[in-house]
Every structure is written in structure tokens, then in C-alpha cells.
Amino acid sequence: MAFDVDLFVIGGGSGGVRAARIAAAEGGARVALAEESRMGGTCVIRGCVPKKLMVFASDFPTQIADARAYGWDVQPGAFDWTRFRAALEAELSRLEAAYRGTLAGAGVQVHDTRATVEDAHAVRLATGERITAKHILIATGGRPFVPDIPGADLAVTSNEMFHLPALPRRALVVGGGYIASEFAGILHGLGVQTTQYYRGAQILRGFDDEARGHVSNAMQAAGIAIHCGTDVLRLERTPGGIRAVATDGTEREFDLVLYATGRRPNSAGLGLEALGVELGRHGEVVVDDWSQTAVPSIHAVGDVTNRVNLTPVAIREGHAFADTVFRGVPTKFDHCLIASAVFTRPELGTVGLSEEAARALGPIEVYAATFRPMQTLFAGRQDRVLMKLVVDAASRKVLGCHIVGPGAGEMIQLAAIPIGMGATKEDFDRTVAVHPTMAEELVTMRKPVRTG
Ligand code: NDP
């Protein structure tokens, strides 16, 4: 049977765009892609990119204070949110255009509309057009999830954070994950009085306990009011703002309430279940190691599959799919040892196993150093950096690396290479330090702080 295209991709985010480009440009496939929102997806339009630019913006008050300590005669000024927001929007438009350019350059036909799956080999566009495809790739990403509490409609999600009409004076962030903790830091840095409620005992569940504690202590020392073991019972509109009635018996008033309580896959209404594509408990598209669904012509990559919800992972999954199906190079993406960074202040970079997870597998040695880095020490700040290696006592392999401090995201990217190659503690020790840096601690820690 002749199909209109070889591949139809639903979703123009990181995973979908990579798969479309590789299939078309390197696999010689005829490819079409539909995106109902802006091209670039969560990462570019309402996630990683604008978030990180906001992190940069939020860093300046500290940098200005440090500059004064270094002898510069500079004064902190007011932050102009409207001006920043306009510049941010311009940058996102530039990136969106770049994504479009990439697709056009690869010869991908773009449809700026919603598409749903009609059968195993056909999609229906919102315009009414029907397009047949040999393969269909679902790359529709995810969206913020807000629990169903009274007054939930008074809260915003990360989607709205980049378009706020004005910065609030007092903000409540609900949640303890990546997004909540990052936005707590951003808001605080931009001068907003910031409170964070997290239902569990310590924010950043799943990360190394010592690293979580280090980040949490530093955030609180900076002035963010973190309340663990606290959740919102209901939100109420008041003449002056939004009242949050909490499980700890308090009622506090805020101007903005941000819910960052996880994300859910965008799989509803695509027509998948009717075709026999299996959806999981949270609506995730269930796929095998090849990102293939129960319907052989339909694959899915990225957040809609709820495996590891990170942009570079979606890109690798999309690339592996295109290599396998269109380039004749069967490729599985290995989800082990994925490094990531949380852009809190201080930043947390992590790869491999936490101390707790490693200890559960067998005897370990833990090497850790906390110290005040020279740059901020000179400026009179108390900030401490944490460098930590978790080592398997028997094989000597470094199982995990956890860094808290300025540039942790940059450092962990490099640490991920030897750890991915199976480097031992002795390989780290053999490496000559680069001095004076923070990262040199990774190769100069001689004695374990804990064993067993
Ligand atoms: P996470 O899953 O990381 O965190 C969700 C948080 O919300 C957790 O603290 C969770 O608590 C809490 N929570 C969940 N449900 C409820 C509820 N009903 N009531 C109260 N609290 C609740 O999700 P995020 O939204 O922060 O981020 C989504 C994903 O996006 C991340 O997992 C990550 O993969 C990705 N991301 C990556 C970033 C990066 O690489 N820097 C940045 C931002 C996002 P509990 O711990 O108790 O379950």
C-alpha cells in the first residue's frame, strides 16, 4: 500500500523534532510533523530554556553583592520584569524559528495544528485532512499536574510562570521536585518573598540524601521558607491575595501560588486506546526498549512515555527510533547512568547511584568534601560546596557522583563520562588536579568519610 508519508510525527518538541530530522535528512524518509502549539515543545517554549534564563536573571543580586566585595562600585538596581519578559519572549521566538528552520532544512512537512491517530497508519488533522503514514511517532510530551484541591484554579503552573503580568510580592511554591525547587530559587533571587511547601520530609526526593540536605539548608539560609511535611488543604481568594490553608494548621496569604506537583503524559484524546495502544496508570504510552507500542506501526518517545522525563533523553529516544526504523541501524537507548542537574541555588549535579541506593546493593565507600569555595569566601559568603563520590568497595568503581555548588551542572556533565566508562576511584586519584578549582576535590579525596 502506498502511504502519503513514511513517518508522521505528532509533537514538535525535543524528541519529535530529532526523530523527524534524522528520519528525513539521514534516513531519506518522507516525513510530516504536526504541532498544535509553538514549535520546540516544553523544553524550548515553557521549560528548560526559559527557566534557565530566569535562573540567570535571578543570580544578579548575588553577583552584584559579590562585585562590591571585590572592589567594584556597583549598586543593586530594580529588576524590570516586563523588560526581561519581552527579551525572553524574543529569544524563544528566535529558538522556535531555528527549530522550524531545522525541520524545513531536512525537508519535513510541518502542520501547525493538532493531529490525532485514526488508525494504525493514518492521522487526522484538526483541519479535517487525513494523512496516511507507514509509521507514526507519538511525541506529545507532558503537562503540569495540579491535584484536585478546593481553589486549585487560583494556582498557576510552570506554564504560566514565563508570562506573569507582574512579579508577585509573596509567592508560595507547592511541591518538592525539580520544578518547585528551581522556581523557589528563581523567585527568591528576583526579590520575591518565597515560601515552599513540600508534603514529604525533605525536598528533592530520589536524589542523594546528603546532597538534598545540603541544597535545602542553603536555600533556607538564603531566605526561602521551606516547610516540609506541609501540604495545601485549600486555596481561597482574599481581598489581598490568595490564602493557603495548610495541613500544619497555618493560613498564610500570598500573591501567587505555583503548583509544581509533577507532570502527566499528553496521551488523552489522541485516539490511541481505541487502536490497542496500551496506556499506563498516569496515561503514559507503554513502549518496549525500541520505543514501539503494542501497535507495531506506532512508536512513542519522550515524556509521553514517562520513562526518564528529560530533554536529552527524549532526543536520544527519538534518534534511536529514527536510526532503527529509517537508517537500518537497530539502536536501543540505555536509560542507565543519566546525569542531570537541578538548577536550584546552589545547583545540584548528579550521576549514578545515591549513597542510599548504592548501599542497598552492597558495601561501599563514601568520599565527600564540603568547603567554602574561594570565589564566594572572598566575598564574605558562607556558601559551602559539596563534592561526593560513592564507590563500590569490591570493584572500586565509582557508582555515583553528587555535586552541590556553582557550576555543578557543568561539572557533572564531565564526571558522567568516566563514570559511564566504569572508572574506579583509583582512576580518579591518578588524575592530576586542575588548580585552583572546585572540581579538583573530585580527584583529591583520599580517605572515605563512611564505609559499609
Ligand atoms: P517531580 O516528579 O520531580 O516532583 C513533583 C513534586 O510534587 C514532588 O515533590 C511530589 O512529592 C509532589 N507532589 C506530587 N503530587 C502531589 C500532590 N498530589 N500533592 C502535593 N505534592 C505532590 O515533578 P516536577 O513537576 O518537579 O518535574 C517533572 C519532571 O520534569 C522531573 O521529574 C524531571 O524529570 C523534569 N525536569 C527536569 C529538570 C532539570 O533537568 N533540571 C527541570 C524541571 C523538570 P513526592 O516527592 O512526595 O512524590
Boltz pocket constraint, residues with backbone or C-beta under 6 A from the ligand:
constraints:
  - pocket:
      binder: B
      contacts: [[A, 147], [A, 174], [A, 175], [A, 176], [A, 177], [A, 178], [A, 179], [A, 180], [A, 182], [A, 198], [A, 199], [A, 200], [A, 204], [A, 205], [A, 231], [A, 260], [A, 261], [A, 262], [A, 263], [A, 308], [A, 309], [A, 310], [A, 340], [A, 341], [A, 342], [A, 343]]
      max_distance: 6.0
